[in-house]
Amino acid sequence: MHALPAHMEQWLAHLQGHRRYSAHTLAGYRQDLHHLVVCHPDLKLEHCTESHIRQAVARLHGQGLKPRSLARALAAWRGFFQWWAPQIGMESNPVTGVRAPKIPRSLPKALSVEQTQVLLDRPNLPAPETALDCRDQAMFEILYSSGLRLAELVSLDCRYTRTAGYESSSWIQPDEQSAIVKGKGGKTRSVPLGGKAMGAIEIWLCKRDQLLAGSTDPDTAAALFLGARGKRISPRVVQLQLNKLASLVGLPVHIHPHSLRHSFASHMLQSAQDLRAVQEMLGHANISTTQIYTRLDFQHLAQAYDQAHPRAGRKR
């Protein structure tokens, strides 16, 4: 971990304690703040100007940082100075007037319905029997069933648990065939678990103790999915296992767990054509994100409007 000036560490602690930012986001912000410090090693941050910020952006761009990374860095710097500048009497936020290069809005790769069925039905492969295979099947069924982010999947607990040193943030509710998930920005939502996902979870839970190895750590004891060493599974293991299965079933594409989230959204929209419902299940704060995510275009939206609005087809 990069050592940062005390006031930057205080800001990160504020985001963690009061804004409930995820560990992943905080690690990214820490890296971004480190970039600023390295770009101007002799500069006291209270003397930082817009010119210094622009120089830092230009330097990072020259080092190969992409527009998306530069935009995140500027967001981190802007947020830091917005919090810190008033405390020390700086006249303005030096990042306010600096804009990042335009980010091309690329779309995630979605599997077709047929490809998804091949991945999850595992044709020409034996049914999952080992604890690891049953775990993987349950994880991938949930990703496609509920459209979870990878971080949300690995955060799931077997049930809501609250002890002196631990409290669940996300958990499954088998009786309701749903899961409670804490997503980005600390927002909690309920997502459905389909029949295939519930069946795979039940099979996995019968074998879960084989990996638990008697651990008394409260996080491990509560975790729905465990790694081979008996601890809560890591995102990297999920990604590796998914690509391993894709190779075994002969899919000619590189599959990331996010591909299953995008496939869920695309297939749901194709069937239900309910943009708001998909937005809620994905946990998007802004429906424009869902429109891009599910590859909607204006023509599709106009068609949906013409079909749904009682006065859409009437001329004045």
Secondary structure, 3 states (H helix, E strand, C coil): CCCCCHHHHHHHHHHHHCCCCCHHHHHHHHHHHHHHHHHCCCCCHHHCCHHHHHHHHHHHHHCCCCHHHHHHHHHHHHHHHHHHHHHHCCCCCCCCCCCCCCCCCCCCCCCCHHHHHHHHHCCCCCCCCCHHHHHHHHHHHHHHHHCCCHHHHHCEECCCCEECCEECCEEEEHHHCEEEEECHHHCEEEEECCHHHHHHHHHHHHHCHHHHCCCCCHHHHHECCECCCCCECCHHHHHHHHHHHHHHHCCCCCCCHHHHHHHHHHHHHHHHCCHHHHHHHHCCCCHHHHHHHCCCCHHHHHHHHHHHCCCCCCCC
